Structures are given as structure tokens and as C-alpha cells.
């Protein structure tokens, strides 16, 4: 029986067709193709009598009718999509229509544009120590992206990005990626019509991306690649390494702001997941005691007890390493009541980085020693070991250097005060300097107040430009090249908008305000507006996309906000207060400092305020 073949035409070059795709085009009686995107040379292999239909000007109903009628007439149909049908091809809606008509179909994959783009750069997009993840995504536009998949949320991971359908919004791409966590110096590459004869490859930094694209006149049919892996890509014309000569870090880090464990004034931490393994009968008894104590300490926690002792109820036959693989990605704490060698071998294949790995503690079968072996500080393994030793009547064996030397720990300090560590390698440098006995200079924003004295190893910096540690929500080009940025989440965006505003417009306005105020995107703690906007979907969905909460205030509350604000007669007549954005930002930050007056963008007005933040140096 004849059928419809959804075929990936590849990125453009005819010789990048798969063998199967070429054979299907050669034998097709009817070919429906996207004329605005597919290289006409791809069709040169078709038979002369094949009928061609350019879908560029056709509706879904018209396309499906052509395919349906052809199959019912016993003809073979090729529905030709650029790249690979699984990526941004709108094949699902066509498949649904064919299924409803009982028309059979299959799919032939093709080379996607990001693969051709990487080939043009001679680039490997996943490199050990730099990025082991590749995200294919796009910026929102007329077709919105789901709230949890904003560019800023992906940027927090600093993994490699391949952006489709985003060339026309390069300015918004830059703002969102920088706000989300990519440094301005991150290498980017724009590949226009990858693999076509007219292909162009442009390289730049993220900061310069929009200007370079405007200079080159590129606003469509291009893939944008972003990430540190491009720094070591080979130039297509020379084969020599290094697309850019801009210095930068080579380790992709994940921002704590978007982790479920990171809390702000607008978001509570996620439910904790604990996994406990017992490998002996005595260990099972200790595991039950520990689990009961952990549940009492954290009633909302989800605790899984895993028995690896034959003859004991609940015994699991599966290999302990395979069981560890199951729990490792989502666990906050893993405890092995077993020999340390068993624990080390079990977790070894899955250890990634101290910013992401769970706390791992080993306890001997008698509960005499509790030893943290992974994520002692950031994962709280040291604290869990101390807690379990108290429960079991044993001793916590702490091996981290700063604890042994009783020195200040940067990562513990950041975790305790909910400060995101921008670059973990700089944190390691600071810790090493402290262990050498050096004094560390520290600068703090005026909005940050210490509740206790600095430790002896830390001294107040006279100037930000001379600080080794900078605790700030703001970016400053004068900062030392090698310094540790600790980022507080204390910035609130006050929002005023027209009714029915799109969430993408609200997001764009917030990102634009963050960029203008030189505010680190990871400092955004929440949004705020007037009570009249409580049901405004654009505001609610934007806040959800940005992983923050939002608060609403009555006009009377806004009028009592302390400070001097930009007055608007129109706003006062329509809302009862003279300034929605500025007053909301200040109230949302609990009387904080207005750091960016109202900024109007399309149908949205945004102002930023910094909340007073109290930190504790002594834990």
C-alpha cells in the first residue's frame, strides 16, 4: 500500500541527504516541500513525472488533502521538511490529520542545521570539563515557549545552546542569556544557511552578537551557537583552533538560583529526597533508625530505604551501582551503611561537580563513624554526618580542609546566606588562599548588611575594583579579572502594563531593565505590581517562566511606599496611584532602594529595587 514518507531534507547541501531520503525522493510520485527553506537542488534527483507542491503558500488543510488524495490514488508521497522532521518541523499536526483519515506514514530522519553548523566550525559541541549538554531551543516570539523554558533558565547551566528561529531577535537573545548567567565574553557563532553555497559563518562574543548580525544583515535562516566549547573550535578557513581571542572560563556551571534547593523570599526550597542503603543486617537496623530521625527532622522529605541483604524483607536483587544510578540524579542525600569502598565504587560513575552532586555519607554497620565523602559543604554532607552521628551515638569524621583547619569556608558561607557562586574555580582559589593563611578582601553592596563580624581571614575592601570577593547584584566592568562573585537574590522588578499584555513582552521588558541597570539576572528575586493586575496572565506567566514569585499591592499600599517616585497623571487617573512600577518595586523589596527608575518598553513599564539583605559571617 502506498503511504506518506516524512523525509528530512537536511540543512541544504544535496549531498547531505541520507541514502534512504535520496531513494525516497527518486521514487516519489508526489513531493510536497517547503520551497522557502529547502535547497531546490535537493529535488534534482526526482523522476521527471513527479508532481511538486510548494507548501510555503499552502494551509495545513490543503497540504493534507494533496497527500491524502495521492495515497488514495495509489501514489507514493514524500513530505519533504528541511533539516530533521523531529526539530521545529510542525509534522505532528500533519500526522494527526493523516491518522484521523487512516492514511499510513513513516519518517526518515535528516541532518539537522545545528549539526551542519558545528561541522562548518569544525566544532565539538560537548567537551569534557566544558559542557556535556547540548540544548536545542529558541527564543519566544509569535510562537511562545513554555514558561519553564526561557533562555535565561537554560543560560544558568552555561551548557552549549543551539538556537533556532531566533536570528530576528538577537538583542533579546543577548539580554536574556547574559541575565541568565552567560558571561558577556561567551563565544557565539552565527551560521547563515549552513551547508548552502551562500553559507556565512560569523563569530563574536555574546556582548557583540546583535551588532555583528546587524552589520552582516542576518535576521533569518541562521543557527546561533552559544557556549565555551566554541572557544576551542577550529576556524573553517584555516583549521586552526580558537574562534575568538577573548579570555574566559572553560567550565560550564549551573546557577544555584534555579536549583530547587535555592530559596528566595518568593520561593521555598523543594522537597528533599534521601536514599539510604544497607548492606549488612546490623546496617539495616542503623538505616531504620537514621531514616526515622531524618523524617522527624524533615517531615516533608521523601526517604527511600534500600536493603541489599539477602533474607531481609525488602531485599533488592538489582546491582547496588544500578540502584545508585536510579537515585543519584534526584537525591539530596545518599547514605551507605556499608564499607567506604562499596560507596565509592557505587557513586564513581555518576559524580559530576560539587554544584550538582548530592551529599554522600558512609556509616559503618555499628554506627560508630559517619564519614561525608561527597559535597561536604555545598551539599551539606558534613552537617548530615554530624546529625547522623548524634542520632546513632557515633562520631562524625570530617575531612574537608577548611573544617580541619577551622578556617572560613567560602562555599559554606555562600550556601548559608543563599548567595549564588558565579564561578566555582574562583571559589576554589579563594579557599586555597585562605588555607595558605592569606587575608581576603571583600566588597559588599550597600544593600547588604552583615549581622556579625567578619572572620579574621576576611577584611573589608576599600574599593570594589581591588576586592577578591564581591558580594553584589550588579555587574561592573572595572571588577578584577580574577575575583569571586557571590550573587544575592534581592532584586525585585515592579511592573506596570496594559491589559492583555503578552508574557514574552513582560519578560523582554524585565530583561531589558536588568541589562540597563547592569543587574545580574540571577539576582532577580521576584516581581510586584498593583492589585488591579492580579489576574493579568502576562505578569503571572512571566514570573513563572523566570522562576520567581509575584506580589500585588493595593493603590493605598502603593501610595504609602517610602521615597520619591516618577509621577504620572494618567497612571493616577486609571489606577489610583501615580507610579505602579516604581512603587511596586520598592514595596516588593520591603522598602528597598530604587536602583532603576521606571523604564518603558512596548506595553510594559519596569522599575527595579534592591532589598536590604542581612548576611551572617559566622554561620
N, C-alpha and C positions, 0 to 999 in steps of 0.2 A: 504494500500500500504506500502511496506517496505521502510525504509529510513536509512540514516546515523545518528547515535547519537554521537555527540562530547561529550565525558564524561571526567570530571575531576577526575583523579585517586587519588587526594590528595597528600600529601607530601611524603608518603611512607608506613606508617603503614596501613595494610589491614583494621583494624577496624576503620580507619578514612574515609573510603568510605561512602558517603551518602547512604541512603536506596535505593534511585532511581538508583544511579550509580551501586550498587551491583545487583539490579534486572536486569538492562540492560546488565551487563556482563554475568549474569546467563543465559539469554535468547538469547544472540547474536549468530548468525551463523558464522560471520566473525569478528575477532578482529584485528585491526591494532594498534600497540602500540609502544612506544619509548623504546626499550629494554635497552638502555644505561642509562635511568633515572628512569624507573618505577620498583618498587619492584616486583619481579616475584611472590611473594605470593599473590599479588592482583589478579592474574589470576587464582588462585586455585579454585575459585567459578564457573568458566566457565563450560559449558557442554562438555563432552568428545569429541563430534564430531565437536566442534567449530574449525574453521581454524584460525591459528595465523600467523600474518605477522609482523615481526620486522622492523619498519620503519627507524631504525638507518642507514642502508646502502641503503635506497631507495631514489629515486628522487621524487620530487613533482608529476611529470607526472606518475610515477609508482604507487605511493600511490593512486592518484585519480582514476587510471584505476582499481585497485583492488576494491575500494569502488563502483565505477560506475558499473562494471560488476556484482558485488554481488547484488546490489539493482535491477538491470535489470533482475536478475535471481530470484527475489522474496525473497532474503535473508535479514535478519536484520544485520546491520553493526554497530559495536562500534569502533569509532576512539578515542583511549584512550590517553589522554595527562596528563602529570604529573601536580600536583597542580590543579589550576583552569584554564580552557581554555581561560579566558579573560586576563591572565597575561603571557606575553612572551611565547606564545604557537604557533605562526605562523598559527593560524586557519583561519585567514581572507583569505589568498591566496587559501587555500583549499576550503573554502566556495564559493569563486568567481568561481573556476573551476566547482564545483558542480552545482552552479546556471546556468552557461553557458550551462550545459548539461541537465538542467531540473531535477536534482536529489534532492529530498526533504531531509531536515536535521533539527535537533534540537540540543539544547545544554543543558547539565546537569552540573551545577556548582560543584566545588570541593573545598576542604580546601586548601588554598594556603600555600606556605612554610613559609611566614612571620608569619602566624597565628600559625603554629606548632612551629616555633622558639620562639615566645612570650610565648606560653604555656610551652615550656621547661624551660623558665626562670621564669615562674610564674610572667610575667610582664604585666602591663597595658601600652600600647604604647601612650595613650592620657590621660594626667593627668592635672587637673585644676591647673593653675598657673605655669605649666612647659611647656607643649606642648598640644595644641588642634588640631594639624595637624599631619598626617602621610603621608609621601611621599614615594611611591614605585618607584624606579628608578635604574639606572645602570650607570657605567662609560663608556665613549665611547671607542671603540676598533675597531675591524674589522667592526662591525656594529656601525656607528656613532650615536650620539644623536643630536637632533635638536639644533641649535645654542643657543637658549634662555634657554636650559635646562641643562646647565653644572652643575656638582656637586657643584661648587663654588657658583653659583647663589642660589641653594637650601640651601647651608650652611649658607647663610646670614640670613636666617629666624631662624636658630637654632631649627627647629622643629625636630620631630623624623623621621629618614630615615631608610628605609629597602632597602638594596642594593642587587640586583640580579646580577648574571653573572659578578661579579667584583672581585672574590677571587684571580684571577691570576694577578691583578694589584693593590695589596694592597698599594704599595708605592705611586702610583699616587692617590689613594683614600685619603691617609693621606695628601699628599701635597695639593690637591685641597680643601679638607674640611677645613683644617687649614687656607689656604689662603682665603677662602670664609668667615670665621668668627667663626667656631667652635674653642673653646679653646683646647689646646693640652691635657688638662686633661679630656676632654669629655669622658664619659664611652662608650665603644663599646662591642658588643658581637658577636662572630662568631659561628654560629650553623651549623656544618657539618652534612649533611644528617639528617635533622630534622625529628624525629619520627621513623627513621630506627633503627634496633637493634644496628648498629655500630655508632649511633649518638654521636657526641662530642660537648661539649659546652665550649667555651673559652672566657674569659673576660679579658679586658685590657683597657688601655686608648688609645685615638686616636694616641698619640705620639708613643706608643709601638706596635701598630697594626701590621705593616709589619713584625717586628722582631718576634713577638709571632706566627704569621701564618707560618713563615718560620720554626721556631722551631718545630711546630706541623705538618709540611708537608702538609698544607692545601692550595690548589690552585684551587679548583673547587668544585662544588656541595655543596656550602655553601651560607647561607644568612648572611649578615653583618648588624647588627642593630646598629644605632648610635643615641645617644641623652641622655639628662639629666634624662629622665624617667627611664633609666636603673639603675640609682644610687640607686633607692629605690626598684628595683626588688628583688624578693626572690631568694636565692640560691636554685637550683633544688635539691641539695642533703640534705639540712638542713631545707629549708622553712624559714630561717631567712632572714631578709631584708638586702640589701646592697651588691651589687656585687663587688663594688670597695670601697676602703677606701681613695680615692683621693678627697680632698675638691673641691668644685666647686659651681657655681651658679645654681639656680633652676628655673630661669625664662628665657623662650625662647624669644630672642629679634630679631627684624628684623633690619638689617643694613639699614641705610638711603642711602647708596651708590647705591642700586639697586632700590630705590623708584623713580618714575617718577619725583618727586619734587626736587630731589637732583641733583644739577648741577655741572659739572666739566668743565675744559677748552675744553673738547672734546664733551660734551653732554649738550644740552639745556634742561630746565625743560619742563615737559609735559604740555599739555593744561589743564587749571584748570576747574573744574566743580563746579558750585554753584547751590544750591537748596534753594528756598525761599518759605515759607509757610505763608499764610494769613488766619486768622480765623474770621475776622470781616470786615465790609465794609470799615471802616477807615484804617484798617490794609492793605487792598488790595491797597489803594491809596499809602500808605507808601511803600509797597512792590514794586510797579511800579517805584517809584522814586529811590529806592535803586538799583533795577535791572539796570536801565538806567545808574546810576553812576558807578556801578561795571563794566558794559560793556564798558563804556568810559575809565575807569581805566585799564581794561584788555580786549582789543578788541578781542583777540582770545578765551576768556573764553566762555564756554557753560553754559548758565543760564536757569534753569527751574523754572518757577513761578507756584506755586500750590495753587489753590483757594479752600478754604474749607468754603465757604459762599453760602448758598442756594440762588438762584435767581440772582447770579452774573455770568456773562459769564465766561466759563471755569471751572465751579464748578465740582469737582470730588466727586463721591459718596463714593469711597473707604475709609476705615478707615485710619485716619492720621498715626497710627502706622504702618500699612501695606505700606503706601506711604513712610514713613521714611525708612522702610526696603529696599525699592527699591533703594533709593538714597544714603543711608549711606555708602555702601562699596566703591563707586567711588567718592564721594563728597569731595571736599577740604574745602568747607564752606557750612553750613546749617544755615539759619536764620529763626527763627519763629517770626512772627508778631502776638504774642499771649501771654497769661498768661504763666509765667515761669513753672507752674505745668504741663501744656499741653506739653511743650517742654521736660521737664524732663521725664515724663511718656513715651513720644514717642521715645526717644533715649535710655532709660534704657536697653531694651533687647539686644542692639547691641553694647554697649560700651565695648571695648576690652582693649586697652592700649594707653597711651599717644603717643607712637611712631607711631601708626597706625590710631587713631581716627581722624575724621575731626574736623575742628574748628566749634563750635556751638555757635551762638549768639541769645539772646532773645531780641526783641524790643517790647515795648508796642505799642498799636494801634495808639497813637498820636506821636510816635517817640521821646518821651521825654527822655527815658532811653534805653541805649544799653548795655546789660549785657552779657559778654562772660561766658559761663558755661562749656565749654569743650575745651581742647587743647589751653589754653590761650597763651602759649609760643611756643611750637613746631608746633602747627597748625596755629599760628598767629591769634587766636581768639581775643586777646587783640588789635592787630593792626586793625583788621576788625571792631571791635566795635568802636574804635576811629575814623576810616574813616567814618563809617555809621552815627555816632553822628554828624560829621561835615556836612554831606550831609543833614541830617534830622533836623538839628538845635537842637539836644538834647545833652545828657551828657553820656559819657561812664563811666560805673560803673565797675572798675577793682578790682577784689578781690584776685588776686594771691599775696602771702605773700611778695615775693621779690619786687614786684612793690609797694605795700603799704609801705614797709619799705625802699624803694628806695635803695635796695641792689643789688649787682651784681647777675645776673641770668645765671647759667651755660647753661641751655638749650637754652636760647635766644642767648647767645654768640656762642654756637656751631652751631645753625641754621644760624645765620647771617654770619658766616665765613665758612660755608659748611664743618663742621667737624662732622664726624660720632661719635655718642656716643656708646662706646662698651658695657657698662653695665649701664642701666638706674638706677638700685638700687644704684650704686655708685654715680651717679649724684644727686640722692635724698639725699644721705648722705652729699655730699658737700654743697648742698643748705641748709640743716638743720644746718650745721656748720656755714655757713655764717650768717644765721638768729640768731644764738647764739652769733654772734659778733666775732667769731674766725677768725684768719688770715689763708689763704690757700696758701701753697707753690706750685709753678707751674714750671715745666720744659718744655722747647720747643726745638725741633731740631734746629740745626744751620741753616737749610734751611728756617726757619720760622722767619719772621721779624714783629715786632709789629709797627704799624703806629702811635700809641698813647700810652699814659702812662697807666700802669695797674691800675685798681681801687684800692682803699685803702685796700680792703679786700684780695687782691692777692699780693703775694710777690714772687720774683724770687727765685727758689730753687738753692742752691749751688751745689747739686748733684742730679742726676736723681733718685738714689736709696732712696732719702729722700723726694721725691715730692708726694703731694697728688693728683695733676692733672698733667698728662703727655700728651703733645701735640706732637705726634710723629708718623711717618710712620713705625717705626721699633719696633721689639719685643726685650725685654731684660729680661732674667731670673732673673736678680737682682732687678727688679721692686718690690715695696712693694706689699704685698698680697692684701691689700685693697687700691686701688688708682683708679682714674678715667682716663681712656684712651680716649682721643679725637683724632680721626684719620683723618688726612688731605688726600685729594686725589691729590697727587703731584708727583707720581712716574710714569715715562714713560719707557716702555720697547722698546729698539731698537732691531730690528730683521733683521738677515740675514739668508737666507735659499736657499736650492737647488730648482730648478724649479719643480713644481708639488707636492710640499710637502703637506701632509695631514693636515687639520686644527687641528686634535687631537694631532698631533706631535708638532705643534706650541704651542697649549695650554699647553701641558705637559712641553715643554721647558720653557715657561713663569712661570709656577707654580714652576718648579724646581729652576729657578733663584730667584723667590721670597723667596722660602724656604732657599736657600743658603745664600741669603742676609739678612735673618731674617726680611723680609718686610711683613707687614700686607697686606693681599690680598685686603682689602678694600681701600688701598692707591693707587691702580693702576688707573691712570687717562687716559692712552692712550697708543697706540703703534706707532712706527715710523719705516720707512725703506727707502730704496733708490727708486728713481723714476722707476727704471727698474722692481720693484716688484709691481707696481700699480695694475696690473691685476691678481696678484697671489691670487688665491681663498683661499688657506690655510691661508694666513695672514688676508684676509678680513673676512672670516668666523670665524676665531678665535677671532678677535676683536669684531665681533657681538655677539658671544657667551659670551664674557667677559663683555659685556655691555659698551664698550668703543669705541672711535673713533680711527682712524689711520691717520697718516700724512706721506707724501712722499717727499723726497728731492732729488734734482739732485746731481750728483757727485761733481759738482763745489760747490754747497752749503755745502755739507758734508766736503769737503776739507777745508772750511773756519771755521769749528767748532772750538771753542777755547779749548785748552787742549792738553794733551799728550795721545796718543792712541796706542794700540797694533797694530803693523804694520804686514801686510800680503802681500807678493809679489803676491801670487795667486789671492787674492781678488782685488788687484790693477790692475792686468792684465785683469781681467774679468769685472770689474765694473768702473774702473777709480778712485777709492778711496781705501785707504789702510785698512779701517776699517768701515764696514757698520753698524754693531750693535752698537758699542760704539759711533760713531759719530752721528748716528740717534737718540740714546737715549738723547745725550746732546742737539742736535738741537731741538728734540721734546719737551724737557723740557725747551726750550728757554734759553739755556746756563746754565743749572743747573749742579749740582755736580754729577760726575760719582760715584755711590755708589756700583756698582758691575761691574767689567770688564767683557769682553765677556766670556760667558760660553757656551761650545759646547755640544749639546745634539742631538744625531742622525743626522738628516739633517738640524738642526736649530741651530743658534747661537743667544744668547740673552745677552744684557747688560742692566743695569738699571741706570737711572739718576733721581735725585730728583730736582724738580723745586723749585725756590725760591717762597715762599708763603707769602703774606702780610695779616696780620690779624688786626682787629680793636677791641680794648677792650671796647671802649665807644659807640659802636653801629653806 
